[in-house]
Amino acid sequence: MSNAVISVQPWLRFTATTVGRDKIYRGVQYFSRFLAWYLLRQGATKETVARFNNLKKTLALSRKLMRFGKPVEHLEAAAIATGVKDEFLRFCAIGKQLAYAGYLSYDALIFLDGAGAYKFTKIKRYTELANKFWLAGIVFSFITGLYKTRQVQIRRQAALRGLKHSGESEKAYSRTELSSLAREQYALNKVLLLDGLDMLIPASGLDYVNLDDGAVGLIGTVTSLMGAQSHWAKVNNKV
């Protein structure tokens, strides 16, 4: 009995967080989008395709409700980011948080329209602006990852030079630094990959790239799984 209780604790910790539940909903939402596209091309009945389309729309609307009010959180994060010492990172951090605040503000209007609480005459324009802010936020995050990668490379070169010293203490420090930098670069690579894939979703909504629902659905599913894996490790102290 105790083993069964212990085995479900990681899952309970994951689903106890709003972020964890959102990762699950997002994964199902985008996989439903892919299935609706796939089944339509396989000649499935309209009822079957409609079932997955309805699931996708319902989850999308539910996730918008969960995000209602989050612009304030991102505005606060932007204010905190003004204290970042590195000028370039400060610019990117503030830009990212303000972009997400804009995205989620329009996202809230889209929720009100989709829920039928209030019908906006310019809802298509609001959707376009939401996608633009969303894309801008991801781009700022991606650029931040590239900048940090360059910083890691510079520190790695310095650590490699340290291995050439005759002193054992300098060599030991360099080995420790190289090990730490390898872990840091691995984490950065995951974020860069996630951002690189995720930015295709709003870019597709804006017609900047030509992707069908199947591709967007798969991309969303993969990035949801990646995000869920990272959050799982975080809440279960495995990072």
Salt bridges, closest charged atoms under 4 A:
ASP22 OD1 - ARG63 NE 2.77
GLU73 OE1 - LYS70 NZ 3.08
ASP107 OD1 - LYS64 NZ 2.76
ASP107 OD2 - ARG67 NH2 2.91
ASP113 OD2 - LYS119 NZ 3.82
GLU128 OE1 - ARG125 NH1 3.33
GLU128 OE2 - LYS132 NZ 3.27
GLU177 OE2 - ARG155 NH2 3.54
GLU184 OE1 - ARG155 NH1 3.37
ASP198 OD1 - ARG26 NH2 2.98
ASP213 OD1 - ARG33 NH2 3.06
